[in-house]
Amino acid sequence: MLTKLLKSKVHRATVTQTDVNYHGSITIDADLLRASGLLPNEAVLVADCDNGNRFETYVIVGEPGSGVVGVNGAAARLTAVGHRVIVMSFVHATPAETASHKARVIIVDGNNKAVETIEHSSSL
């Protein structure tokens, strides 16, 4: 049996751009990707804190140090520049993997710079 667990989360990042004509995805500053453990092409769930919309897409790498969090394609209609979003990825883990799993949460400032890293254990 596998359990779906949070792998990584970027908490309350500010959307810096939207592009409905791009072919899809969310562009995230490479520094945030490294800090969070998110990977290029990884599927993510995005929750917009300002309007409640949630959508799934995949990660593309943005310029390091740019602070970019850009929502592209059809999902660009579900958010807006200046909105705060939570970007989450998940893993499926066996009971043995769950015992040692830790989710990594990155708290960002208003410029999408990582200011705090929190790790949450998946075992009691």
Backbone torsions as a table, in degrees:
resi	resn	phi	psi	omega
1	MET	NA	137.3	177.5
2	LEU	-110.7	147.7	176.6
3	THR	-117.0	134.4	178.0
4	LYS	-83.6	122.0	-176.9
5	LEU	-124.7	152.0	172.3
6	LEU	-64.2	131.3	175.3
7	LYS	-98.0	-55.5	-174.9
8	SER	-142.4	149.7	176.2
9	LYS	-146.4	132.1	168.9
10	VAL	-104.6	116.2	-169.0
11	HIS	-98.0	118.7	173.1
12	ARG	60.5	49.1	173.1
13	ALA	-75.0	151.0	179.2
14	THR	-94.2	128.1	176.4
15	VAL	-68.6	123.6	-177.2
16	THR	-101.3	-18.9	178.9
17	GLN	-160.1	154.9	171.8
18	THR	-135.2	148.2	179.7
19	ASP	-148.5	95.8	-177.6
20	VAL	-66.1	-21.5	-177.7
21	ASN	-87.6	-9.2	176.0
22	TYR	-73.6	156.5	-171.8
23	HIS	-78.6	11.6	172.9
24	GLY	121.4	165.6	173.7
25	SER	107.0	178.7	172.8
26	ILE	-125.8	125.5	178.6
27	THR	-89.9	125.4	-178.1
28	ILE	-129.4	133.5	175.9
29	ASP	-44.2	129.6	-178.6
30	ALA	-56.8	-32.6	178.6
31	ASP	-64.5	-39.1	176.8
32	LEU	-68.3	-36.8	177.6
33	LEU	-61.7	-46.6	179.4
34	ARG	-61.7	-44.5	-178.1
35	ALA	-63.5	-38.1	-175.2
36	SER	-88.0	-22.9	-174.2
37	GLY	88.1	5.5	174.9
38	LEU	-70.4	148.1	-176.2
39	LEU	-115.4	151.8	171.9
40	PRO	-56.9	138.8	179.8
41	ASN	74.2	-0.2	179.6
42	GLU	-70.0	136.9	175.8
43	ALA	-69.6	136.4	178.8
44	VAL	-135.6	151.9	171.0
45	LEU	-102.0	130.5	-179.4
46	VAL	-116.4	128.9	177.9
47	ALA	-116.5	123.2	178.8
48	ASP	-86.2	117.5	-177.3
49	CYS	-71.8	-20.3	-176.1
50	ASP	-88.4	-31.2	-178.4
51	ASN	-125.0	-4.4	176.8
52	GLY	84.2	-4.9	178.8
53	ASN	-64.9	145.6	175.9
54	ARG	-131.7	139.7	178.8
55	PHE	-151.2	156.7	177.9
56	GLU	-108.5	140.1	177.7
57	THR	-154.1	-161.4	178.5
58	TYR	-135.2	159.7	-173.3
59	VAL	-87.7	136.5	164.1
60	ILE	-123.2	151.9	-172.4
61	VAL	-81.0	128.9	174.5
62	GLY	-99.7	168.6	-179.9
63	GLU	-57.6	127.0	179.0
64	PRO	-62.0	138.6	178.9
65	GLY	79.9	-2.8	-176.6
66	SER	-80.4	-23.8	-175.1
67	GLY	74.8	10.3	-176.5
68	VAL	-66.4	133.8	166.4
69	VAL	-137.7	96.4	-174.1
70	GLY	-114.4	128.0	180.0
71	VAL	-100.2	126.8	-171.0
72	ASN	-119.0	163.7	176.2
73	GLY	68.1	-154.7	-176.6
74	ALA	-57.1	-32.7	-179.5
75	ALA	-63.2	-21.0	178.5
76	ALA	-60.6	-22.4	177.7
77	ARG	-78.8	-8.4	-176.0
78	LEU	-100.4	-0.1	-179.7
79	THR	-147.2	-174.8	178.7
80	ALA	-153.3	156.7	175.4
81	VAL	-56.6	133.1	-178.4
82	GLY	95.7	-16.8	177.1
83	HIS	-69.6	151.3	174.9
84	ARG	-95.3	134.8	179.5
85	VAL	-129.3	153.7	172.3
86	ILE	-112.4	126.0	-178.5
87	VAL	-110.5	122.2	-174.6
88	MET	-127.8	142.2	170.1
89	SER	-125.2	158.4	-173.7
90	PHE	-132.8	158.5	174.1
91	VAL	-129.4	158.3	171.0
92	HIS	-104.5	124.6	-173.6
93	ALA	-124.7	145.1	172.0
94	THR	-74.5	166.1	175.9
95	PRO	-55.7	-38.5	179.3
96	ALA	-66.0	-40.6	178.4
97	GLU	-68.5	-36.1	179.7
98	THR	-61.2	-36.6	-177.3
99	ALA	-59.6	-30.6	-178.1
100	SER	-112.7	1.1	-176.3
101	HIS	-70.9	141.1	172.5
102	LYS	-133.3	128.8	174.5
103	ALA	-82.8	141.8	179.5
104	ARG	-107.5	124.3	179.6
105	VAL	-115.6	127.5	178.6
106	ILE	-109.0	123.0	175.0
107	ILE	-95.6	131.7	-178.3
108	VAL	-114.8	159.1	175.9
109	ASP	-91.2	-172.3	-177.9
110	GLY	-66.4	-12.8	177.4
111	ASN	-105.6	14.5	-179.9
112	ASN	61.8	36.0	173.3
113	LYS	-102.4	136.1	179.1
114	ALA	-65.2	125.2	179.0
115	VAL	-116.2	-14.8	179.5
116	GLU	-156.0	141.4	174.3
117	THR	-120.9	129.2	179.4
118	ILE	-124.3	135.8	174.3
119	GLU	-114.0	128.8	-179.7
120	HIS	-110.2	123.2	177.3
121	SER	-70.0	146.3	178.1
122	SER	-98.5	7.7	176.6
123	SER	-116.3	153.8	-179.3
124	LEU	-81.6	NA	NA
